[in-house]
């Protein structure tokens, strides 16, 4: 079952990333030496966060401060890897062939 969470505010992005990596509020609080209620306040946008805390939080959630602040979209890890691999291919013929294969498979 896939759950889609809103990612419009800092708190919503914190919650979405925490859920995405399968972490509970309790686990995140333990990693950051905080109370579970503090994590809940952050996720519900009821408490401001210091810049230094944001960096630690991003590290604990395996993401970047830019994502948490809304400056970048969270990409699917598979999509990110596939794009990186495709961009590393410099031979134009090989790139064209791969693109044709991807198009063929995507219609299945």
Secondary structure, DSSP 8 states (H G I E B T S, - for coil): -------SSHHHHHHHHHHHTT--HHHHHHHHT--HHHHHHHHTT-S---HHHHHHHHHHTTS-HHHHHTSS----HHHHHHHHHHHH---HHHHHHHHHHHHHHHT-
